[in-house]
Amino acid sequence: MPKMKTRRSAAKRFRVTGTGKVRYKKQGLRHILTKKSSKRKGNLRATGILEYMEAKRAKSMLPYA
């Protein structure tokens, strides 16, 4: 059998933790930052965790993660 291919777009966006959760970088920190509060920008810096069903979909795109 040939190797399964990873969906590269998903591989660039998601990382799987040791416990199997899927982490992602939050959106909204690229531009138009002057109107956003420091607290809001700080919260956007932290990585997010995908919900169960979304994580299941992301993992199907990452066969070796």
URPE-V453254 format. One record per backbone hydrogen bond with DSSP energy under -1.0 kcal/mol. CO is the residue of the C=O (numbers start at 1). NH is the residue of the N-H. If there is no record, write none. Layout:
BEGIN
[[CO,NH] [CO,NH]]
END
This chain:
BEGIN
[[7,11] [8,12] [10,14] [15,23] [17,20] [21,17] [22,50] [23,15] [24,48] [37,41] [38,42] [39,43] [40,44] [41,45] [48,24] [51,55] [52,56] [53,57] [54,58] [55,59] [56,60] [61,7] [62,65]]
END
